[in-house]
Amino acid sequence: MDVGVKDLLRAGVHFGHQTHRWNPKMRKYIFAERGGIYLIDLKKTLRELERAQELVRRTVLEGKSVLFVCTKPQLAAVVRGEAERCGAFYVTERWLGGMLTNFQTIKKNIRRLKELERGAEEGAFEYYTKKEQLLLERERLKLDRYLSGIKDMAKLPGVVFVVDAKKEEIAVKEANRLDVPVVAIADTNADPDLLTVAIAGNDDAIRSVSLITRAIADTVESARQEIPEARSEEEAGEAYTYSSDAGDVEDSGSRPRRKRPRRRPVPEAIAQRLQHADEEGASEGDAEAAGEAHEPAEAEAPGKSGTKSRKKKESAGASDAEDADETPAGAPEEVMAAAEAGAEDGDDASSEKA
């Protein structure tokens, strides 16, 4: 969109704030003073607008995103509509502190919002109680209210476009801390030193903000069409995953991991290891054979427990022989001798009685 001085004049971009509400740093952008109101030099405004369009165009061609920021109620709908038309991200409800500097926490809230939306679509909350469903719905609406414009923003934006740099002071400071370029509509009460490109103009009138925002949105849209097909396919193939809470490499400041080279087998090392394993197996086999050779000797030399058990068995065998009044076959020699001795005693006793 080509914007001229006449377009800026018709939209009322040249009207500034009252003279007592001005920042001396904006003196170079002021043309004159009429009726207690500063008038802005539209030639300088047009020059800064062209610089801003060139910066935005270069940023989009590099594959980075643009973030529109405007929390004024009367201008939020205009900025939101232009951002959605060109496919940019936007914040029009409220700027949450740390939305850029603490982006990892914001990504967790975005993940929670997507989980609640998925659960509502799949009907997973039907098994909850009515009170739990109500609480989940309230949480989803609250997150959607503040994060719907940046729900698909996986990393920090390449440039931030701000309406009313004075009101969005926190957003400007966070962008400056992260070295993110800031393009803003700066009225006579703003500080141009905090902005990368300061578009001097009226930041309260709907026509003025709509004209400048439309020019920036048209630049974003035309730059997206100039992106090569290969790069657009790569962006389409990239999907946001919940496992990317660590952020992008550029955001976290860490270096990319290097791939480890694959280890190649060394025949000498493998042969040496197999030979060592065979030697250990042979030594273990010799030790087992030696242990088996010593086992019979230990069995032939019984201890005290062996003698006691043998005596018990012999006494039990003798008592059984006496009861049966005959010597069992295969009895030990001691048992046979004891039986013969008992028989002789019996004969002597019978002869004495006679």
Buried (B, 14 or more C-beta within 10 A) or exposed (E): EEBEEEBBEEBBBBBBBEBEEBBEBBEEBBBEEEEEBBBBBBEBBBEBBBBBBEBBBBBBBEEBBBBBBBBBEEBBEBBBBBBBEBBBBBBBBEBBEEBBBEBEEBBEBBBBBBBBBEBBEEEEBEEEEEEEBEEBEEEBEEBBEBBBBBBEBBBBBBBBBBBBBBBBBBBBBBBBEBEBBBBBBBBBBBBBEBBBBBBBBBBBBBEBBBBBBBBBBBBBBBBBEEBEEEEEEEEEEEEBEEEEEEBEEEBEEEEEEEEEEEEEEEEEEEEEEEEEEEEEEEEEEEEEEEEEEEEEEEEEEEEEEEEEEEEEEBEEBBEEBEEEEEBEEEBEEEBEEBBEEEEEEEEEEEEEEE
